[in-house]
Amino acid sequence: MVVIYRTPPDVAAFDTHYFDVHLPLAHQLPGLRRYEVSKRPIATPAGDAEPYLVAILYFDNLDALRQAFATPEGRACAADRRVLAPRDEDVQMYLFESAEV
Amino acid sequence: MVVIYRTPPDVAAFDTHYFDVHLPLAHQLPGLRRYEVSKRPIATPAGDAEPYLVAILYFDNLDALRQAFATPEGRACAADRRVLAPRDEDVQMYLFESAEV
């Protein structure tokens, strides 16, 4: 899962909430194998501007990811994500399986 | 680097070009450590609709990535990307370093 947050109005408050609240919640997702968060700067040579944070969460497969978000821990994560990004346009989420090519 | 292509007008032509032309070009990027491409479907519970393909290219760091795109191979990749996604709004690219958290 790739999650892209746009630059929030209050970056300090976002950072505090992301790392102190959201990250511990995400670490409770069943089946989470790896969790990476972008450092700044994020360069964008084309397309969308103003990304602030990109998170990549790795699960064994799409089913494992869906199952994780169906648990209480997953619902807590999703609810907290809406604190970080109240409007749908503040965040993009892409859930997919990938293969090395 | 995360690259997100929107659904193109001609998906069959996109696929052919992506896998037969772009992928071999990308594999020539100096310093490319790993290259993953999404399988379908890509679920999008919030935000951007109609993603068609997500590619994740791994390099040692952001400098290595920038150096790769400054080479003839990198310029060929970038030029070919514009064949796949002629308009900037057809693609999003995010270049960043990430850390496991």
N, CA and C atoms of all chains as a GROMACS GRO file, in nm:
protein
  606
    1MET      N    1   0.085  -0.118   0.000
    1MET     CA    2   0.000   0.000   0.000
    1MET      C    3   0.088   0.123   0.000
    2VAL      N    4   0.060   0.212  -0.092
    2VAL     CA    5   0.130   0.340  -0.099
    2VAL      C    6   0.032   0.449  -0.056
    3VAL      N    7   0.072   0.530   0.040
    3VAL     CA    8  -0.013   0.638   0.091
    3VAL      C    9   0.063   0.769   0.073
    4ILE      N   10   0.000   0.865   0.007
    4ILE     CA   11   0.065   0.993  -0.021
    4ILE      C   12  -0.017   1.104   0.041
    5TYR      N   13   0.041   1.172   0.136
    5TYR     CA   14  -0.027   1.285   0.201
    5TYR      C   15   0.019   1.415   0.137
    6ARG      N   16  -0.078   1.501   0.110
    6ARG     CA   17  -0.041   1.635   0.066
    6ARG      C   18   0.005   1.718   0.186
    7THR      N   19   0.074   1.825   0.156
    7THR     CA   20   0.125   1.911   0.263
    7THR      C   21   0.008   1.964   0.346
    8PRO      N   22   0.010   1.936   0.474
    8PRO     CA   23  -0.101   1.979   0.559
    8PRO      C   24  -0.086   2.125   0.598
    9PRO      N   25  -0.193   2.186   0.648
    9PRO     CA   26  -0.185   2.327   0.689
    9PRO      C   27  -0.085   2.346   0.803
   10ASP      N   28  -0.079   2.252   0.893
   10ASP     CA   29   0.012   2.264   1.009
   10ASP      C   30   0.105   2.143   1.008
   11VAL      N   31   0.223   2.164   0.952
   11VAL     CA   32   0.313   2.050   0.935
   11VAL      C   33   0.365   1.997   1.068
   12ALA      N   34   0.386   2.085   1.163
   12ALA     CA   35   0.437   2.039   1.293
   12ALA      C   36   0.332   1.951   1.362
   13ALA      N   37   0.208   1.992   1.356
   13ALA     CA   38   0.101   1.913   1.418
   13ALA      C   39   0.086   1.780   1.345
   14PHE      N   40   0.098   1.784   1.212
   14PHE     CA   41   0.090   1.661   1.134
   14PHE      C   42   0.201   1.565   1.176
   15ASP      N   43   0.323   1.616   1.182
   15ASP     CA   44   0.436   1.529   1.217
   15ASP      C   45   0.416   1.465   1.354
   16THR      N   46   0.377   1.547   1.449
   16THR     CA   47   0.357   1.495   1.585
   16THR      C   48   0.252   1.385   1.584
   17HIS      N   49   0.141   1.413   1.517
   17HIS     CA   50   0.034   1.313   1.516
   17HIS      C   51   0.078   1.190   1.438
   18TYR      N   52   0.145   1.211   1.326
   18TYR     CA   53   0.184   1.095   1.244
   18TYR      C   54   0.277   1.002   1.322
   19PHE      N   55   0.381   1.060   1.379
   19PHE     CA   56   0.483   0.973   1.440
   19PHE      C   57   0.446   0.928   1.581
   20ASP      N   58   0.369   1.008   1.652
   20ASP     CA   59   0.337   0.971   1.791
   20ASP      C   60   0.208   0.890   1.801
   21VAL      N   61   0.119   0.908   1.706
   21VAL     CA   62  -0.012   0.840   1.716
   21VAL      C   63  -0.031   0.740   1.602
   22HIS      N   64  -0.014   0.788   1.479
   22HIS     CA   65  -0.048   0.701   1.366
   22HIS      C   66   0.050   0.586   1.350
   23LEU      N   67   0.176   0.616   1.364
   23LEU     CA   68   0.277   0.511   1.345
   23LEU      C   69   0.260   0.395   1.445
   24PRO      N   70   0.241   0.424   1.573
   24PRO     CA   71   0.216   0.311   1.665
   24PRO      C   72   0.089   0.233   1.630
   25LEU      N   73  -0.015   0.304   1.584
   25LEU     CA   74  -0.137   0.233   1.544
   25LEU      C   75  -0.108   0.143   1.424
   26ALA      N   76  -0.037   0.196   1.326
   26ALA     CA   77  -0.008   0.118   1.205
   26ALA      C   78   0.076  -0.006   1.237
   27HIS      N   79   0.163   0.008   1.334
   27HIS     CA   80   0.246  -0.107   1.370
   27HIS      C   81   0.166  -0.220   1.433
   28GLN      N   82   0.045  -0.192   1.470
   28GLN     CA   83  -0.040  -0.298   1.525
   28GLN      C   84  -0.120  -0.370   1.416
   29LEU      N   85  -0.109  -0.326   1.292
   29LEU     CA   86  -0.183  -0.393   1.184
   29LEU      C   87  -0.136  -0.538   1.172
   30PRO      N   88  -0.228  -0.632   1.181
   30PRO     CA   89  -0.188  -0.772   1.166
   30PRO      C   90  -0.131  -0.796   1.025
   31GLY      N   91  -0.020  -0.864   1.018
   31GLY     CA   92   0.034  -0.900   0.887
   31GLY      C   93   0.125  -0.796   0.824
   32LEU      N   94   0.143  -0.683   0.892
   32LEU     CA   95   0.234  -0.581   0.838
   32LEU      C   96   0.377  -0.635   0.839
   33ARG      N   97   0.441  -0.635   0.722
   33ARG     CA   98   0.576  -0.691   0.712
   33ARG      C   99   0.685  -0.584   0.717
   34ARG      N  100   0.652  -0.468   0.666
   34ARG     CA  101   0.753  -0.362   0.658
   34ARG      C  102   0.680  -0.231   0.640
   35TYR      N  103   0.736  -0.126   0.694
   35TYR     CA  104   0.670   0.004   0.693
   35TYR      C  105   0.778   0.107   0.668
   36GLU      N  106   0.768   0.175   0.557
   36GLU     CA  107   0.868   0.276   0.521
   36GLU      C  108   0.800   0.411   0.509
   37VAL      N  109   0.871   0.512   0.553
   37VAL     CA  110   0.820   0.649   0.544
   37VAL      C  111   0.925   0.735   0.475
   38SER      N  112   0.879   0.820   0.386
   38SER     CA  113   0.970   0.907   0.310
   38SER      C  114   1.037   1.006   0.402
   39LYS      N  115   1.159   1.039   0.364
   39LYS     CA  116   1.225   1.155   0.423
   39LYS      C  117   1.200   1.272   0.328
   40ARG      N  118   1.224   1.392   0.374
   40ARG     CA  119   1.213   1.506   0.286
   40ARG      C  120   1.350   1.542   0.233
   41PRO      N  121   1.360   1.604   0.116
   41PRO     CA  122   1.250   1.647   0.029
   41PRO      C  123   1.196   1.533  -0.057
   42ILE      N  124   1.073   1.549  -0.103
   42ILE     CA  125   1.015   1.462  -0.205
   42ILE      C  126   1.013   1.543  -0.334
   43ALA      N  127   1.086   1.495  -0.433
   43ALA     CA  128   1.089   1.566  -0.561
   43ALA      C  129   0.975   1.515  -0.649
   44THR      N  130   0.918   1.608  -0.727
   44THR     CA  131   0.807   1.571  -0.816
   44THR      C  132   0.831   1.634  -0.952
   45PRO      N  133   0.904   1.563  -1.039
   45PRO     CA  134   0.933   1.622  -1.171
   45PRO      C  135   0.811   1.637  -1.260
   46ALA      N  136   0.703   1.567  -1.229
   46ALA     CA  137   0.581   1.583  -1.308
   46ALA      C  138   0.463   1.552  -1.219
   47GLY      N  139   0.350   1.605  -1.256
   47GLY     CA  140   0.226   1.567  -1.189
   47GLY      C  141   0.208   1.637  -1.057
   48ASP      N  142   0.145   1.567  -0.969
   48ASP     CA  143   0.101   1.620  -0.841
   48ASP      C  144   0.209   1.699  -0.768
   49ALA      N  145   0.173   1.814  -0.719
   49ALA     CA  146   0.265   1.894  -0.640
   49ALA      C  147   0.231   1.877  -0.493
   50GLU      N  148   0.320   1.926  -0.411
   50GLU     CA  149   0.296   1.936  -0.267
   50GLU      C  150   0.276   1.805  -0.194
   51PRO      N  151   0.341   1.698  -0.233
   51PRO     CA  152   0.336   1.582  -0.147
   51PRO      C  153   0.415   1.614  -0.020
   52TYR      N  154   0.371   1.562   0.091
   52TYR     CA  155   0.441   1.591   0.217
   52TYR      C  156   0.503   1.465   0.274
   53LEU      N  157   0.431   1.355   0.262
   53LEU     CA  158   0.481   1.231   0.321
   53LEU      C  159   0.427   1.114   0.238
   54VAL      N  160   0.516   1.023   0.208
   54VAL     CA  161   0.477   0.900   0.139
   54VAL      C  162   0.508   0.783   0.232
   55ALA      N  163   0.409   0.699   0.254
   55ALA     CA  164   0.430   0.578   0.335
   55ALA      C  165   0.408   0.457   0.246
   56ILE      N  166   0.492   0.357   0.264
   56ILE     CA  167   0.475   0.231   0.191
   56ILE      C  168   0.465   0.121   0.295
   57LEU      N  169   0.351   0.053   0.294
   57LEU     CA  170   0.327  -0.057   0.388
   57LEU      C  171   0.324  -0.187   0.309
   58TYR      N  172   0.400  -0.282   0.355
   58TYR     CA  173   0.415  -0.410   0.284
   58TYR      C  174   0.341  -0.520   0.360
   59PHE      N  175   0.262  -0.593   0.287
   59PHE     CA  176   0.195  -0.713   0.339
   59PHE      C  177   0.226  -0.827   0.243
   60ASP      N  178   0.189  -0.949   0.283
   60ASP     CA  179   0.220  -1.062   0.196
   60ASP      C  180   0.145  -1.054   0.063
   61ASN      N  181   0.023  -1.007   0.069
   61ASN     CA  182  -0.056  -0.995  -0.055
   61ASN      C  183  -0.177  -0.905  -0.026
   62LEU      N  184  -0.258  -0.884  -0.128
   62LEU     CA  185  -0.370  -0.791  -0.116
   62LEU      C  186  -0.474  -0.843  -0.016
   63ASP      N  187  -0.494  -0.973  -0.012
   63ASP     CA  188  -0.588  -1.029   0.085
   63ASP      C  189  -0.542  -1.000   0.228
   64ALA      N  190  -0.415  -1.017   0.253
   64ALA     CA  191  -0.363  -0.991   0.387
   64ALA      C  192  -0.383  -0.845   0.425
   65LEU      N  193  -0.365  -0.758   0.327
   65LEU     CA  194  -0.385  -0.615   0.350
   65LEU      C  195  -0.531  -0.586   0.382
   66ARG      N  196  -0.621  -0.642   0.302
   66ARG     CA  197  -0.764  -0.619   0.325
   66ARG      C  198  -0.806  -0.674   0.461
   67GLN      N  199  -0.755  -0.791   0.494
   67GLN     CA  200  -0.790  -0.850   0.623
   67GLN      C  201  -0.739  -0.763   0.738
   68ALA      N  202  -0.621  -0.706   0.720
   68ALA     CA  203  -0.566  -0.621   0.826
   68ALA      C  204  -0.657  -0.502   0.852
   69PHE      N  205  -0.710  -0.444   0.744
   69PHE     CA  206  -0.793  -0.324   0.763
   69PHE      C  207  -0.935  -0.358   0.805
   70ALA      N  208  -0.968  -0.486   0.808
   70ALA     CA  209  -1.099  -0.528   0.859
   70ALA      C  210  -1.096  -0.556   1.009
   71THR      N  211  -0.979  -0.552   1.069
   71THR     CA  212  -0.967  -0.577   1.212
   71THR      C  213  -0.991  -0.447   1.289
   72PRO      N  214  -1.011  -0.457   1.420
   72PRO     CA  215  -1.022  -0.334   1.501
   72PRO      C  216  -0.899  -0.245   1.486
   73GLU      N  217  -0.780  -0.307   1.480
   73GLU     CA  218  -0.658  -0.228   1.462
   73GLU      C  219  -0.661  -0.154   1.328
   74GLY      N  220  -0.708  -0.222   1.226
   74GLY     CA  221  -0.717  -0.160   1.094
   74GLY      C  222  -0.817  -0.047   1.090
   75ARG      N  223  -0.930  -0.068   1.156
   75ARG     CA  224  -1.031   0.038   1.160
   75ARG      C  225  -0.979   0.158   1.239
   76ALA      N  226  -0.903   0.131   1.341
   76ALA     CA  227  -0.844   0.242   1.419
   76ALA      C  228  -0.746   0.322   1.333
   77CYS      N  229  -0.669   0.250   1.253
   77CYS     CA  230  -0.576   0.316   1.160
   77CYS      C  231  -0.650   0.402   1.059
   78ALA      N  232  -0.754   0.348   1.002
   78ALA     CA  233  -0.830   0.420   0.900
   78ALA      C  234  -0.894   0.544   0.962
   79ALA      N  235  -0.946   0.530   1.083
   79ALA     CA  236  -1.008   0.644   1.150
   79ALA      C  237  -0.904   0.751   1.178
   80ASP      N  238  -0.787   0.707   1.221
   80ASP     CA  239  -0.682   0.802   1.252
   80ASP      C  240  -0.628   0.868   1.125
   81ARG      N  241  -0.629   0.796   1.018
   81ARG     CA  242  -0.587   0.855   0.890
   81ARG      C  243  -0.678   0.975   0.857
   82ARG      N  244  -0.803   0.965   0.892
   82ARG     CA  245  -0.894   1.077   0.864
   82ARG      C  246  -0.869   1.196   0.956
   83VAL      N  247  -0.800   1.174   1.065
   83VAL     CA  248  -0.755   1.288   1.147
   83VAL      C  249  -0.639   1.357   1.076
   84LEU      N  250  -0.549   1.276   1.020
   84LEU     CA  251  -0.433   1.331   0.948
   84LEU      C  252  -0.474   1.400   0.818
   85ALA      N  253  -0.572   1.344   0.751
   85ALA     CA  254  -0.614   1.392   0.619
   85ALA      C  255  -0.767   1.392   0.617
   86PRO      N  256  -0.826   1.499   0.671
   86PRO     CA  257  -0.973   1.500   0.685
   86PRO      C  258  -1.047   1.489   0.552
   87ARG      N  259  -0.991   1.549   0.448
   87ARG     CA  260  -1.059   1.547   0.318
   87ARG      C  261  -0.994   1.442   0.229
   88ASP      N  262  -1.077   1.375   0.149
   88ASP     CA  263  -1.024   1.270   0.061
   88ASP      C  264  -0.913   1.325  -0.030
   89GLU      N  265  -0.924   1.451  -0.067
   89GLU     CA  266  -0.823   1.506  -0.159
   89GLU      C  267  -0.690   1.533  -0.089
   90ASP      N  268  -0.685   1.517   0.043
   90ASP     CA  269  -0.560   1.538   0.114
   90ASP      C  270  -0.470   1.415   0.113
   91VAL      N  271  -0.522   1.304   0.064
   91VAL     CA  272  -0.445   1.180   0.069
   91VAL      C  273  -0.478   1.096  -0.053
   92GLN      N  274  -0.381   1.024  -0.099
   92GLN     CA  275  -0.404   0.922  -0.202
   92GLN      C  276  -0.358   0.789  -0.143
   93MET      N  277  -0.437   0.688  -0.170
   93MET     CA  278  -0.400   0.554  -0.122
   93MET      C  279  -0.413   0.457  -0.238
   94TYR      N  280  -0.310   0.377  -0.254
   94TYR     CA  281  -0.308   0.278  -0.362
   94TYR      C  282  -0.277   0.142  -0.301
   95LEU      N  283  -0.370   0.052  -0.316
   95LEU     CA  284  -0.354  -0.083  -0.262
   95LEU      C  285  -0.338  -0.179  -0.380
   96PHE      N  286  -0.228  -0.247  -0.384
   96PHE     CA  287  -0.203  -0.335  -0.499
   96PHE      C  288  -0.096  -0.437  -0.464
   97GLU      N  289  -0.096  -0.542  -0.542
   97GLU     CA  290   0.017  -0.635  -0.536
   97GLU      C  291   0.116  -0.593  -0.644
   98SER      N  292   0.241  -0.622  -0.617
   98SER     CA  293   0.343  -0.587  -0.716
   98SER      C  294   0.436  -0.706  -0.735
   99ALA      N  295   0.503  -0.702  -0.846
   99ALA     CA  296   0.600  -0.807  -0.876
   99ALA      C  297   0.727  -0.742  -0.925
  100GLU      N  298   0.839  -0.803  -0.892
  100GLU     CA  299   0.965  -0.753  -0.945
  100GLU      C  300   0.968  -0.783  -1.094
  101VAL      N  301   1.014  -0.688  -1.170
  101VAL     CA  302   1.015  -0.705  -1.317
  101VAL      C  303   1.157  -0.684  -1.371
  102MET      N  304   1.177   0.571  -0.606
  102MET     CA  305   1.090   0.651  -0.691
  102MET      C  306   0.960   0.576  -0.712
  103VAL      N  307   0.850   0.646  -0.686
  103VAL     CA  308   0.718   0.590  -0.710
  103VAL      C  309   0.659   0.663  -0.831
  104VAL      N  310   0.614   0.588  -0.929
  104VAL     CA  311   0.555   0.645  -1.051
  104VAL      C  312   0.414   0.589  -1.065
  105ILE      N  313   0.317   0.678  -1.078
  105ILE     CA  314   0.177   0.635  -1.087
  105ILE      C  315   0.120   0.686  -1.219
  106TYR      N  316   0.083   0.593  -1.304
  106TYR     CA  317   0.022   0.629  -1.432
  106TYR      C  318  -0.130   0.620  -1.420
  107ARG      N  319  -0.196   0.720  -1.472
  107ARG     CA  320  -0.341   0.713  -1.483
  107ARG      C  321  -0.380   0.622  -1.598
  108THR      N  322  -0.504   0.577  -1.594
  108THR     CA  323  -0.551   0.487  -1.699
  108THR      C  324  -0.542   0.556  -1.835
  109PRO      N  325  -0.468   0.497  -1.926
  109PRO     CA  326  -0.449   0.560  -2.057
  109PRO      C  327  -0.568   0.533  -2.148
  110PRO      N  328  -0.579   0.610  -2.256
  110PRO     CA  329  -0.691   0.589  -2.348
  110PRO      C  330  -0.688   0.449  -2.410
  111ASP      N  331  -0.571   0.400  -2.441
  111ASP     CA  332  -0.556   0.270  -2.506
  111ASP      C  333  -0.469   0.182  -2.416
  112VAL      N  334  -0.536   0.102  -2.333
  112VAL     CA  335  -0.459   0.026  -2.234
  112VAL      C  336  -0.372  -0.082  -2.300
  113ALA      N  337  -0.419  -0.139  -2.408
  113ALA     CA  338  -0.340  -0.244  -2.473
  113ALA      C  339  -0.210  -0.185  -2.530
  114ALA      N  340  -0.224  -0.068  -2.593
  114ALA     CA  341  -0.105  -0.003  -2.648
  114ALA      C  342  -0.010   0.039  -2.536
  115PHE      N  343  -0.067   0.088  -2.425
  115PHE     CA  344   0.016   0.125  -2.310
  115PHE      C  345   0.094   0.005  -2.260
  116ASP      N  346   0.023  -0.106  -2.240
  116ASP     CA  347   0.089  -0.226  -2.187
  116ASP      C  348   0.203  -0.271  -2.278
  117THR      N  349   0.175  -0.275  -2.406
  117THR     CA  350   0.278  -0.319  -2.500
  117THR      C  351   0.399  -0.228  -2.492
  118HIS      N  352   0.373  -0.097  -2.492
  118HIS     CA  353   0.486  -0.005  -2.488
  118HIS      C  354   0.558  -0.014  -2.354
  119TYR      N  355   0.480  -0.024  -2.246
  119TYR     CA  356   0.544  -0.027  -2.114
  119TYR      C  357   0.636  -0.148  -2.100
  120PHE      N  358   0.583  -0.263  -2.132
  120PHE     CA  359   0.661  -0.384  -2.105
  120PHE      C  360   0.765  -0.414  -2.214
  121ASP      N  361   0.737  -0.375  -2.336
  121ASP     CA  362   0.830  -0.408  -2.444
  121ASP      C  363   0.935  -0.300  -2.467
  122VAL      N  364   0.903  -0.176  -2.431
  122VAL     CA  365   0.996  -0.067  -2.460
  122VAL      C  366   1.047  -0.002  -2.330
  123HIS      N  367   0.954   0.039  -2.245
  123HIS     CA  368   0.995   0.116  -2.128
  123HIS      C  369   1.072   0.032  -2.027
  124LEU      N  370   1.023  -0.086  -2.004
  124LEU     CA  371   1.086  -0.173  -1.904
  124LEU      C  372   1.232  -0.205  -1.940
  125PRO      N  373   1.259  -0.243  -2.062
  125PRO     CA  374   1.401  -0.266  -2.097
  125PRO      C  375   1.486  -0.139  -2.084
  126LEU      N  376   1.429  -0.023  -2.117
  126LEU     CA  377   1.503   0.102  -2.099
  126LEU      C  378   1.532   0.127  -1.952
  127ALA      N  379   1.430   0.106  -1.868
  127ALA     CA  380   1.448   0.132  -1.725
  127ALA      C  381   1.552   0.038  -1.665
  128HIS      N  382   1.558  -0.082  -1.716
  128HIS     CA  383   1.656  -0.177  -1.663
  128HIS      C  384   1.800  -0.135  -1.695
  129GLN      N  385   1.815  -0.041  -1.784
  129GLN     CA  386   1.950   0.008  -1.814
  129GLN      C  387   1.991   0.124  -1.725
  130LEU      N  388   1.901   0.170  -1.639
  130LEU     CA  389   1.936   0.282  -1.550
  130LEU      C  390   2.050   0.241  -1.458
  131PRO      N  391   2.160   0.317  -1.460
  131PRO     CA  392   2.270   0.282  -1.370
  131PRO      C  393   2.226   0.292  -1.224
  132GLY      N  394   2.260   0.192  -1.146
  132GLY     CA  395   2.232   0.199  -1.002
  132GLY      C  396   2.094   0.149  -0.964
  133LEU      N  397   2.013   0.107  -1.060
  133LEU     CA  398   1.880   0.053  -1.026
  133LEU      C  399   1.897  -0.077  -0.950
  134ARG      N  400   1.838  -0.083  -0.829
  134ARG     CA  401   1.855  -0.200  -0.743
  134ARG      C  402   1.737  -0.296  -0.753
  135ARG      N  403   1.621  -0.241  -0.776
  135ARG     CA  404   1.502  -0.325  -0.777
  135ARG      C  405   1.393  -0.247  -0.848
  136TYR      N  406   1.306  -0.318  -0.919
  136TYR     CA  407   1.203  -0.254  -1.000
  136TYR      C  408   1.078  -0.337  -0.983
  137GLU      N  409   0.977  -0.276  -0.926
  137GLU     CA  410   0.850  -0.347  -0.905
  137GLU      C  411   0.739  -0.277  -0.981
  138VAL      N  412   0.649  -0.356  -1.034
  138VAL     CA  413   0.534  -0.302  -1.106
  138VAL      C  414   0.408  -0.364  -1.047
  139SER      N  415   0.307  -0.280  -1.030
  139SER     CA  416   0.181  -0.326  -0.973
  139SER      C  417   0.111  -0.424  -1.066
  140LYS      N  418   0.041  -0.515  -1.001
  140LYS     CA  419  -0.057  -0.596  -1.074
  140LYS      C  420  -0.192  -0.528  -1.057
  141ARG      N  421  -0.286  -0.566  -1.138
  141ARG     CA  422  -0.420  -0.513  -1.122
  141ARG      C  423  -0.504  -0.611  -1.042
  142PRO      N  424  -0.606  -0.566  -0.972
  142PRO     CA  425  -0.654  -0.428  -0.962
  142PRO      C  426  -0.572  -0.347  -0.862
  143ILE      N  427  -0.578  -0.215  -0.880
  143ILE     CA  428  -0.525  -0.121  -0.781
  143ILE      C  429  -0.646  -0.060  -0.711
  144ALA      N  430  -0.659  -0.084  -0.584
  144ALA     CA  431  -0.771  -0.027  -0.509
  144ALA      C  432  -0.734   0.112  -0.459
  145THR      N  433  -0.832   0.201  -0.459
  145THR     CA  434  -0.808   0.339  -0.414
  145THR      C  435  -0.922   0.380  -0.322
  146PRO      N  436  -0.909   0.352  -0.193
  146PRO     CA  437  -1.017   0.386  -0.101
  146PRO      C  438  -1.038   0.535  -0.083
  147ALA      N  439  -0.941   0.614  -0.119
  147ALA     CA  440  -0.958   0.760  -0.107
  147ALA      C  441  -0.869   0.826  -0.212
  148GLY      N  442  -0.906   0.948  -0.247
  148GLY     CA  443  -0.818   1.028  -0.332
  148GLY      C  444  -0.827   0.989  -0.477
  149ASP      N  445  -0.714   1.002  -0.541
  149ASP     CA  446  -0.702   0.986  -0.684
  149ASP      C  447  -0.772   0.862  -0.739
  150ALA      N  448  -0.847   0.879  -0.845
  150ALA     CA  449  -0.912   0.766  -0.910
  150ALA      C  450  -0.831   0.726  -1.033
  151GLU      N  451  -0.866   0.609  -1.085
  151GLU     CA  452  -0.814   0.566  -1.215
  151GLU      C  453  -0.663   0.546  -1.224
  152PRO      N  454  -0.598   0.505  -1.120
  152PRO     CA  455  -0.459   0.467  -1.143
  152PRO      C  456  -0.456   0.340  -1.227
  153TYR      N  457  -0.358   0.331  -1.312
  153TYR     CA  458  -0.351   0.213  -1.399
  153TYR      C  459  -0.229   0.128  -1.367
  154LEU      N  460  -0.120   0.193  -1.338
  154LEU     CA  461   0.003   0.120  -1.310
  154LEU      C  462   0.088   0.200  -1.212
  155VAL      N  463   0.139   0.131  -1.114
  155VAL     CA  464   0.231   0.192  -1.019
  155VAL      C  465   0.364   0.120  -1.031
  156ALA      N  466   0.470   0.195  -1.049
  156ALA     CA  467   0.604   0.138  -1.054
  156ALA      C  468   0.684   0.192  -0.936
  157ILE      N  469   0.762   0.106  -0.875
  157ILE     CA  470   0.851   0.149  -0.767
  157ILE      C  471   0.992   0.109  -0.806
  158LEU      N  472   1.077   0.208  -0.818
  158LEU     CA  473   1.218   0.185  -0.856
  158LEU      C  474   1.305   0.220  -0.736
  159TYR      N  475   1.391   0.127  -0.702
  159TYR     CA  476   1.475   0.142  -0.584
  159TYR      C  477   1.619   0.169  -0.626
  160PHE      N  478   1.675   0.271  -0.563
  160PHE     CA  479   1.816   0.304  -0.578
  160PHE      C  480   1.876   0.316  -0.439
  161ASP      N  481   2.007   0.328  -0.431
  161ASP     CA  482   2.070   0.336  -0.299
  161ASP      C  483   2.029   0.461  -0.223
  162ASN      N  484   2.013   0.568  -0.295
  162ASN     CA  485   1.973   0.694  -0.230
  162ASN      C  486   1.930   0.791  -0.340
  163LEU      N  487   1.891   0.910  -0.297
  163LEU     CA  488   1.837   1.008  -0.391
  163LEU      C  489   1.944   1.056  -0.488
  164ASP      N  490   2.067   1.068  -0.443
  164ASP     CA  491   2.175   1.108  -0.532
  164ASP      C  492   2.195   1.006  -0.644
  165ALA      N  493   2.191   0.880  -0.608
  165ALA     CA  494   2.208   0.775  -0.709
  165ALA      C  495   2.095   0.781  -0.812
  166LEU      N  496   1.976   0.810  -0.764
  166LEU     CA  497   1.861   0.823  -0.854
  166LEU      C  498   1.879   0.941  -0.949
  167ARG      N  499   1.918   1.054  -0.893
  167ARG     CA  500   1.938   1.173  -0.977
  167ARG      C  501   2.050   1.150  -1.078
  168GLN      N  502   2.156   1.086  -1.032
  168GLN     CA  503   2.267   1.058  -1.125
  168GLN      C  504   2.221   0.965  -1.237
  169ALA      N  505   2.138   0.869  -1.203
  169ALA     CA  506   2.089   0.775  -1.306
  169ALA      C  507   2.012   0.849  -1.414
  170PHE      N  508   1.930   0.946  -1.374
  170PHE     CA  509   1.849   1.017  -1.472
  170PHE      C  510   1.927   1.125  -1.546
  171ALA      N  511   2.050   1.149  -1.504
  171ALA     CA  512   2.136   1.243  -1.576
  171ALA      C  513   2.218   1.173  -1.684
  172THR      N  514   2.210   1.041  -1.691
  172THR     CA  515   2.286   0.966  -1.792
  172THR      C  516   2.204   0.958  -1.922
  173PRO      N  517   2.268   0.917  -2.031
  173PRO     CA  518   2.191   0.895  -2.154
  173PRO      C  519   2.078   0.794  -2.134
  174GLU      N  520   2.104   0.691  -2.057
  174GLU     CA  521   1.999   0.591  -2.031
  174GLU      C  522   1.882   0.655  -1.955
  175GLY      N  523   1.914   0.739  -1.861
  175GLY     CA  524   1.810   0.806  -1.783
  175GLY      C  525   1.730   0.902  -1.869
  176ARG      N  526   1.800   0.974  -1.956
  176ARG     CA  527   1.729   1.067  -2.044
  176ARG      C  528   1.640   0.991  -2.142
  177ALA      N  529   1.685   0.874  -2.185
  177ALA     CA  530   1.603   0.792  -2.274
  177ALA      C  531   1.477   0.744  -2.200
  178CYS      N  532   1.493   0.708  -2.075
  178CYS     CA  533   1.377   0.668  -1.993
  178CYS      C  534   1.278   0.781  -1.979
  179ALA      N  535   1.330   0.898  -1.947
  179ALA     CA  536   1.241   1.012  -1.925
  179ALA      C  537   1.168   1.047  -2.054
  180ALA      N  538   1.239   1.041  -2.166
  180ALA     CA  539   1.175   1.070  -2.295
  180ALA      C  540   1.068   0.967  -2.325
  181ASP      N  541   1.099   0.842  -2.296
  181ASP     CA  542   1.001   0.737  -2.323
  181ASP      C  543   0.882   0.748  -2.228
  182ARG      N  544   0.904   0.795  -2.109
  182ARG     CA  545   0.793   0.816  -2.015
  182ARG      C  546   0.692   0.914  -2.075
  183ARG      N  547   0.743   1.011  -2.148
  183ARG     CA  548   0.653   1.108  -2.208
  183ARG      C  549   0.575   1.049  -2.325
  184VAL      N  550   0.621   0.939  -2.380
  184VAL     CA  551   0.540   0.867  -2.479
  184VAL      C  552   0.425   0.796  -2.406
  185LEU      N  553   0.457   0.737  -2.292
  185LEU     CA  554   0.354   0.666  -2.214
  185LEU      C  555   0.251   0.762  -2.155
  186ALA      N  556   0.298   0.878  -2.114
  186ALA     CA  557   0.213   0.974  -2.046
  186ALA      C  558   0.246   1.112  -2.101
  187PRO      N  559   0.184   1.146  -2.214
  187PRO     CA  560   0.222   1.270  -2.282
  187PRO      C  561   0.195   1.395  -2.198
  188ARG      N  562   0.090   1.393  -2.118
  188ARG     CA  563   0.057   1.511  -2.038
  188ARG      C  564   0.104   1.490  -1.895
  189ASP      N  565   0.152   1.598  -1.834
  189ASP     CA  566   0.200   1.585  -1.696
  189ASP      C  567   0.093   1.528  -1.604
  190GLU      N  568  -0.032   1.558  -1.630
  190GLU     CA  569  -0.138   1.509  -1.541
  190GLU      C  570  -0.166   1.360  -1.559
  191ASP      N  571  -0.102   1.298  -1.657
  191ASP     CA  572  -0.121   1.154  -1.677
  191ASP      C  573  -0.031   1.070  -1.587
  192VAL      N  574   0.060   1.134  -1.519
  192VAL     CA  575   0.156   1.059  -1.438
  192VAL      C  576   0.194   1.140  -1.315
  193GLN      N  577   0.218   1.072  -1.209
  193GLN     CA  578   0.275   1.134  -1.090
  193GLN      C  579   0.405   1.062  -1.060
  194MET      N  580   0.505   1.140  -1.025
  194MET     CA  581   0.635   1.082  -0.990
  194MET      C  582   0.680   1.140  -0.858
  195TYR      N  583   0.724   1.054  -0.770
  195TYR     CA  584   0.771   1.097  -0.638
  195TYR      C  585   0.908   1.038  -0.617
  196LEU      N  586   1.004   1.124  -0.600
  196LEU     CA  587   1.144   1.082  -0.578
  196LEU      C  588   1.180   1.116  -0.433
  197PHE      N  589   1.214   1.017  -0.358
  197PHE     CA  590   1.243   1.043  -0.218
  197PHE      C  591   1.326   0.929  -0.161
  198GLU      N  592   1.391   0.959  -0.050
  198GLU     CA  593   1.451   0.852   0.030
  198GLU      C  594   1.350   0.813   0.136
  199SER      N  595   1.357   0.687   0.174
  199SER     CA  596   1.265   0.642   0.278
  199SER      C  597   1.344   0.561   0.381
  200ALA      N  598   1.285   0.551   0.496
  200ALA     CA  599   1.345   0.475   0.604
  200ALA      C  600   1.239   0.384   0.664
  201GLU      N  601   1.283   0.266   0.706
  201GLU     CA  602   1.190   0.178   0.776
  201GLU      C  603   1.160   0.241   0.912
  202VAL      N  604   1.035   0.236   0.950
  202VAL     CA  605   0.995   0.299   1.078
  202VAL      C  606   0.928   0.194   1.165
   0.00000   0.00000   0.00000
